[in-house]
């Protein structure tokens, strides 16, 4: 036993001496890496006895050996990720927002062509709903305000019904006006057949309607109740579309009594003492006149085009007499139609507008101002003259401030058109002092501001006197901000 121990000690001494470097450090043969399933601990029982017998001077080797190398660290990271995935799905971290100076700015990005877009909200259809009676599901009123159909289709169906039964179709139009006034009373084809009795019949309907003590009607009702601006707009568009359809179908010229019958009843209602009747009928009459002005302007344009074609054909070396004759015949047809439409415009203007532009109801006066400006712009050959412009000048003294604002704004539309400046010179000389007075002395600030805006347009057109410019320029010191801002243009 002693000899074996001695041999062992001698072998260990030889190994130790051979494993040492010249510097005194022990060299160790590198071991091949083998991945282990579990974490190796520093004090594990499987550590070799040779390592435990190393000298205390080998602390650097022991510390290095105890730390995990790069491969082991990667293995640990992989295992930790696998465990995390097995427990629960990892939450996606929020994208970092770029730092900006001050407030963050989000730019609207256009989506890619193939990217799926969010379903956009359906486009809101213009409201044409109204308060329909419980049993009223048919008739012209229901078609216009309750069906949702295009007004062109509604008008076309009415034209077809007129061709079948004229009096009944006209009664539908008058009943539409009555129903739009808030009245549930009706007339029939027998009433239409007796136009001379129309004023008396309207008076009877008025008395019966007033006995119900109705204080509100659709044109002035709230929008949530199906009235107000949306209702009035739908009513105007229907009558405008109806007249356009009658003209395009040729019915206006073939059956000239049609518009006359409608004018008898609508005119009687527009002169009624009952405010709902009078206001609703006036709105319908103004829309009909606007449509007639549009028809007349189109006829004028077509006539001028045919005249140019005939003149150019007549100037050719080889004149096609048949073509010239056809063009001249079409010009004569346009003249005949235009004569009828101009006569109808005169009738409607004298029947309704001449009386209603100074109505006691400010809403009616307001509607008349806007309608006349539309007629002047649409059909200047008929309405752009002193006899029609003067109505706008007279309304400058209206006691209702929104009506004064409306006429000032409509006059600004006319003066903005440079082609009309020459025809407005006489009108300006007559009513310019009143406009200056409104700008400097009116009790309502918004009216004064609208007058200053109009005077600025007149100044650019050269229609203002130096004294007028001085008077308006002093408003730069006015107490109202809106008035001061409107005067800035005078100093530009």
C-alpha positions in Angstrom: 0.0 0.0 0.0 2.8 2.4 0.8 4.6 1.7 -2.4 1.4 2.3 -4.4 0.8 5.6 -2.6 4.3 6.6 -3.3 4.0 5.8 -6.9 0.8 7.8 -7.1 2.4 10.8 -5.4 5.3 10.6 -7.8 3.0 10.4 -10.8 1.0 13.5 -9.5 4.2 15.4 -9.0 5.3 14.6 -12.5 2.0 15.6 -14.0 1.9 18.9 -12.0 5.4 19.8 -13.0 4.7 19.0 -16.7 1.4 21.0 -16.7 3.0 24.1 -15.4 4.2 26.8 -17.7 7.5 28.6 -17.3 5.5 31.5 -15.9 4.3 29.3 -13.2 0.6 29.1 -14.4 -1.0 25.7 -14.9 -1.9 24.7 -18.4 -5.2 22.9 -18.8 -6.2 20.8 -21.8 -9.4 22.3 -23.3 -12.5 20.2 -23.1 -14.9 19.6 -25.9 -18.2 21.5 -25.6 -21.2 19.3 -25.0 -24.6 21.0 -24.4 -26.0 20.1 -21.0 -29.7 19.9 -20.2 -29.5 21.6 -16.9 -27.7 24.5 -15.5 -24.3 23.6 -14.1 -23.7 24.8 -10.6 -20.4 25.9 -9.2 -20.5 23.4 -6.3 -21.7 20.3 -8.2 -20.8 16.8 -6.9 -19.7 15.8 -10.5 -16.8 18.2 -10.5 -13.5 16.4 -10.9 -11.2 15.9 -8.0 -8.3 17.2 -10.0 -9.9 20.6 -10.1 -10.5 20.6 -6.4 -6.9 19.8 -5.8 -5.6 22.8 -7.8 -3.7 25.4 -5.8 -5.4 28.5 -4.4 -3.3 30.6 -6.8 -5.6 29.5 -9.7 -8.5 31.8 -8.7 -8.6 33.3 -12.2 -9.2 29.9 -13.8 -11.9 29.0 -11.3 -13.8 32.3 -11.8 -13.6 32.0 -15.6 -14.8 28.4 -15.5 -17.8 29.3 -13.3 -19.2 32.0 -15.7 -21.3 30.8 -18.7 -19.8 31.2 -22.1 -21.6 32.7 -25.2 -23.1 29.4 -26.4 -24.6 28.7 -23.0 -26.1 32.2 -22.8 -27.7 31.8 -26.2 -29.1 28.5 -25.1 -30.5 30.1 -22.0 -32.2 32.8 -24.0 -33.7 30.4 -26.4 -35.1 28.3 -23.6 -36.5 31.3 -21.8 -38.3 32.5 -25.0 -39.7 29.0 -25.5 -41.1 28.9 -21.9 -42.6 32.4 -22.3 -44.4 31.3 -25.5 -45.8 28.3 -23.8 -47.2 30.3 -20.9 -49.1 33.1 -22.7 -48.9 34.9 -26.0 -46.5 37.8 -25.7 -48.1 41.3 -26.0 -46.9 43.5 -28.8 -45.1 46.5 -27.5 -46.5 49.8 -28.7 -44.6 51.4 -31.5 -42.3 54.2 -30.3 -43.5 57.7 -31.2 -40.9 59.9 -32.8 -39.9 62.8 -30.7 -41.0 66.2 -32.0 -40.4 69.7 -30.9 -43.5 70.8 -29.1 -46.8 69.1 -30.0 -46.9 66.0 -32.0 -48.2 66.3 -35.6 -50.0 63.4 -37.2 -50.1 63.4 -41.0 -52.9 61.9 -43.0 -51.6 59.0 -45.0 -53.2 57.8 -48.2 -53.8 54.0 -48.0 -52.2 51.7 -50.5 -54.2 50.7 -53.5 -54.6 47.1 -52.3 -55.1 47.9 -48.7 -58.6 47.3 -47.3 -60.4 50.5 -46.5 -62.8 51.0 -43.7 -66.4 51.1 -44.9 -67.2 54.8 -45.3 -70.5 56.1 -44.1 -73.2 56.3 -46.7 -73.7 59.7 -48.2 -76.5 61.6 -46.6 -79.4 62.0 -49.0 -81.0 65.4 -49.1 -83.9 65.5 -46.7 -87.3 65.7 -48.3 -89.3 64.2 -45.4 -92.3 66.0 -43.9 -95.2 65.4 -41.6 -97.4 63.0 -43.4 -100.9 62.3 -42.2 -101.4 58.7 -41.0 -103.5 57.7 -43.9 -101.6 59.7 -46.6 -99.4 57.3 -48.4 -100.4 58.2 -51.9 -100.8 61.4 -53.9 -98.5 64.0 -55.2 -97.6 65.3 -51.7 -96.5 61.9 -50.6 -94.5 61.4 -53.8 -92.6 64.6 -53.3 -92.0 64.6 -49.5 -92.4 60.9 -48.5 -91.3 58.6 -51.3 -87.7 59.6 -51.7 -88.0 59.3 -55.5 -86.1 61.7 -57.8 -88.2 64.9 -58.5 -87.7 64.4 -62.2 -89.4 61.0 -62.0 -92.2 62.5 -59.9 -92.7 65.3 -62.4 -92.7 62.8 -65.3 -95.3 60.7 -63.7 -97.5 63.8 -63.1 -97.2 64.7 -66.8 -98.3 61.2 -67.8 -101.3 61.6 -65.4 -102.1 65.0 -66.9 -102.3 63.5 -70.4 -104.9 61.0 -69.1 -107.0 63.4 -67.0 -106.1 67.1 -67.1 -108.4 68.5 -64.4 -107.6 65.8 -61.9 -103.8 66.3 -62.4 -104.1 70.1 -61.9 -106.1 69.4 -58.7 -103.2 67.3 -57.4 -100.9 70.4 -57.8 -103.3 72.7 -55.9 -103.8 70.1 -53.2 -100.1 69.8 -52.9 -99.9 73.6 -52.1 -102.8 73.2 -49.7 -101.2 70.3 -47.9 -97.8 72.1 -47.8 -99.7 75.0 -46.0 -100.6 72.6 -43.3 -104.2 72.3 -44.5 -105.8 68.9 -44.9 -108.7 70.2 -47.0 -108.9 69.3 -50.7 -110.3 70.4 -54.0 -111.5 68.1 -56.8 -111.6 68.2 -60.6 -115.0 69.9 -60.5 -113.4 72.9 -58.8 -110.7 73.0 -61.4 -113.3 73.0 -64.2 -114.7 76.3 -62.8 -111.7 78.7 -62.6 -113.9 81.7 -62.2 -115.0 80.4 -58.8 -111.4 79.9 -57.6 -111.2 83.0 -55.4 -114.5 82.1 -53.6 -113.4 78.5 -53.1 -110.1 79.6 -51.7 -111.9 81.9 -49.3 -114.1 79.0 -48.1 -111.0 76.8 -47.5 -109.3 79.7 -45.7 -112.2 80.2 -43.3 -112.5 76.5 -42.6 -108.7 76.3 -42.0 -108.6 79.3 -39.7 -111.3 77.9 -37.6 -108.8 75.2 -36.6 -106.5 77.8 -34.9 -103.4 76.5 -36.7 -100.4 78.7 -35.7 -97.6 76.7 -37.3 -97.1 75.4 -40.8 -94.3 73.4 -42.5 -92.4 76.4 -44.0 -91.7 77.8 -40.5 -91.8 74.6 -38.5 -88.6 73.2 -37.0 -86.4 70.9 -39.0 -86.8 68.0 -36.6 -90.5 68.2 -37.3 -89.9 67.9 -41.1 -90.3 71.5 -41.9 -88.1 74.6 -42.1 -85.4 75.2 -44.7 -85.3 71.6 -46.0 -89.1 71.6 -46.6 -89.0 74.9 -48.4 -86.1 73.8 -50.6 -87.8 70.6 -51.6 -91.0 72.6 -52.4 -89.1 75.0 -54.6 -87.2 72.3 -56.4 -90.4 70.4 -57.2 -92.1 73.3 -58.8 -88.9 74.2 -60.7 -88.6 70.6 -61.9 -92.3 70.4 -62.8 -92.2 73.5 -65.1 -89.0 72.2 -66.7 -90.6 68.9 -67.4 -93.7 70.6 -68.8 -91.5 72.7 -71.1 -89.3 69.8 -72.3 -92.2 67.6 -73.1 -93.8 70.4 -75.2 -96.9 70.4 -73.0 -96.4 74.0 -72.1 -96.8 75.2 -75.7 -99.4 72.6 -76.8 -101.7 73.2 -73.8 -101.2 76.8 -72.8 -104.2 76.7 -70.4 -102.2 74.5 -68.1 -100.1 77.2 -66.5 -103.1 79.6 -66.6 -105.2 77.3 -64.5 -102.4 76.8 -62.0 -101.9 80.6 -61.9 -105.5 81.2 -61.1 -105.4 79.0 -58.0 -101.9 79.8 -56.8 -102.5 83.5 -57.3 -105.7 83.4 -55.3 -103.9 81.7 -52.4 -101.0 84.1 -52.6 -103.4 87.0 -51.9 -105.2 85.2 -49.1 -105.4 86.8 -45.6 -104.3 83.4 -44.2 -100.6 83.5 -43.7 -99.8 79.8 -44.3 -101.8 80.0 -47.6 -100.1 83.2 -48.6 -96.6 82.2 -47.8 -96.7 78.7 -49.3 -98.4 79.9 -52.5 -95.8 82.7 -52.9 -92.9 80.2 -52.5 -94.5 78.0 -55.2 -95.2 81.0 -57.5 -91.6 82.3 -57.2 -90.2 78.8 -58.0 -92.5 78.6 -61.1 -91.3 82.1 -62.2 -87.6 81.0 -61.8 -88.2 78.0 -63.9 -89.9 80.1 -66.6 -86.9 82.4 -66.6 -84.6 79.5 -67.1 -86.7 78.2 -70.0 -86.7 81.6 -71.6 -82.9 81.9 -71.3 -82.5 78.5 -72.9 -84.9 79.5 -75.8 -82.9 82.7 -76.3 -79.7 80.7 -76.5 -81.0 78.1 -79.0 -82.5 80.9 -81.1 -79.2 82.7 -81.3 -77.5 79.5 -82.3 -79.9 78.8 -85.1 -79.6 82.3 -86.4 -75.9 82.0 -86.6 -76.2 78.7 -88.4 -78.6 80.2 -90.9 -76.4 83.2 -91.5 -73.3 81.1 -92.0 -75.0 78.8 -94.4 -76.4 81.8 -96.4 -72.8 83.2 -96.8 -71.5 80.1 -98.5 -70.7 80.1 -102.2 -73.1 77.2 -102.7 -76.1 77.9 -100.6 -78.2 75.0 -99.3 -81.6 76.7 -99.5 -83.3 73.8 -97.7 -81.0 74.1 -94.8 -81.3 77.9 -94.6 -85.1 77.5 -94.7 -85.1 74.9 -92.0 -82.9 77.1 -89.8 -85.2 80.1 -90.3 -88.3 78.0 -89.5 -86.7 76.9 -86.2 -85.9 80.5 -85.4 -89.6 81.4 -85.9 -90.6 78.5 -83.7 -88.2 79.7 -80.9 -89.6 83.2 -81.3 -93.2 81.9 -80.8 -92.3 79.9 -77.8 -90.3 82.8 -76.3 -93.2 85.1 -76.8 -95.4 82.8 -74.8 -92.9 82.3 -72.0 -92.3 86.1 -71.7 -96.0 86.6 -71.5 -96.3 84.0 -68.8 -93.4 85.7 -66.9 -95.2 89.0 -67.1 -98.4 87.4 -65.7 -96.7 85.7 -62.8 -94.7 88.8 -61.9 -97.7 91.1 -61.9 -99.9 88.5 -60.2 -97.6 87.6 -57.3 -94.3 89.6 -57.0 -95.7 93.1 -57.3 -97.9 92.5 -54.3 -95.8 90.2 -52.2 -92.4 92.0 -52.2 -93.9 94.4 -49.6 -96.0 91.8 -47.7 -96.5 92.3 -44.0 -94.7 88.9 -43.4 -90.9 89.5 -43.4 -90.3 85.9 -44.6 -92.2 86.5 -47.8 -90.4 89.8 -48.5 -87.1 88.0 -47.9 -87.9 85.3 -50.4 -89.0 87.8 -53.0 -85.7 89.6 -52.8 -83.6 86.5 -53.5 -86.0 85.3 -56.3 -85.8 88.7 -58.2 -82.0 88.6 -58.1 -82.0 85.1 -59.5 -84.3 86.2 -62.4 -82.1 89.1 -63.2 -79.0 86.9 -63.4 -80.8 84.0 -65.2 -82.7 86.0 -67.8 -81.2 89.5 -68.0 -82.9 90.2 -71.4 -86.2 90.3 -69.5 -85.4 91.5 -65.9 -82.2 93.5 -66.1 -83.7 96.9 -66.5 -84.7 99.8 -64.3 -88.3 98.7 -64.0 -87.3 95.6 -62.2 -84.1 96.8 -60.4 -86.0 99.5 -58.6 -87.7 96.8 -56.5 -84.4 95.9 -55.0 -83.7 99.6 -54.2 -87.0 100.0 -52.5 -86.3 97.1 -50.2 -83.2 98.9 -48.9 -85.6 100.6 -46.5 -87.2 97.4 -45.3 -87.8 97.5 -41.5 -86.7 93.8 -41.1 -82.9 93.7 -40.7 -82.4 90.2 -42.3 -84.3 91.4 -45.4 -82.0 94.5 -45.6 -79.0 92.2 -45.4 -80.4 89.9 -48.1 -81.0 92.8 -50.6 -77.4 94.1 -49.9 -75.9 90.7 -50.6 -78.0 90.2 -53.7 -77.0 93.6 -55.0 -73.4 92.6 -54.4 -73.9 89.6 -56.7 -75.1 91.9 -59.5 -72.2 94.4 -59.1 -69.6 91.6 -59.1 -70.6 90.9 -62.7 -68.5 93.3 -64.7 -70.8 92.9 -67.7 -73.7 94.4 -65.8 -71.9 97.5 -64.4 -72.9 99.7 -67.3 -76.6 98.8 -66.8 -76.3 99.5 -63.1 -75.0 103.0 -63.4 -78.4 104.8 -63.2 -79.6 102.5 -60.5 -76.4 103.2 -58.5 -76.8 107.0 -58.8 -80.3 106.7 -57.5 -79.8 104.4 -54.5 -76.1 105.1 -53.5 -76.9 107.7 -50.8 -79.2 105.1 -49.1 -76.5 102.5 -49.2 -74.0 104.9 -47.6 -76.6 105.8 -45.0 -77.1 102.2 -44.1 -73.3 101.7 -43.7 -72.9 104.7 -41.4 -76.1 104.9 -39.4 -78.0 101.6 -39.5 -78.9 100.3 -36.0 -77.8 96.7 -36.8 -74.1 96.1 -37.0 -74.4 93.1 -39.4 -76.4 95.3 -41.8 -73.8 98.0 -41.7 -71.1 95.5 -42.4 -73.0 94.1 -45.4 -73.5 97.7 -46.7 -69.7 98.4 -46.4 -68.9 95.2 -48.3 -71.2 96.4 -51.1 -69.7 99.9 -51.1 -66.3 98.4 -51.4 -67.4 96.7 -54.6 -68.9 100.0 -55.8 -65.6 101.8 -55.0 -63.6 99.3 -57.1 -66.1 99.9 -60.0 -65.6 103.7 -59.7 -69.2 104.4 -58.6 -68.4 106.2 -55.3 -67.9 109.9 -54.7 -64.9 111.1 -52.7 -67.3 112.2 -49.9 -68.8 108.8 -49.7 -65.3 107.2 -49.4 -64.4 109.6 -46.6 -67.7 108.8 -44.7 -67.1 105.1 -45.0 -63.4 105.4 -44.2 -64.2 106.9 -40.8 -65.8 103.6 -39.8 -62.3 102.2 -39.2 -62.7 103.6 -35.7 -66.1 101.9 -35.2 -66.7 100.1 -32.0 -67.9 96.9 -33.8 -65.2 94.5 -34.9 -67.1 93.3 -37.9 -67.6 96.8 -39.2 -64.0 97.6 -38.8 -62.9 94.5 -40.7 -65.2 95.3 -43.6 -63.7 98.8 -43.9 -60.1 97.5 -44.3 -60.6 97.1 -48.1 -61.0 100.9 -48.4 -57.4 101.3 -47.3 -55.8 98.4 -49.3 
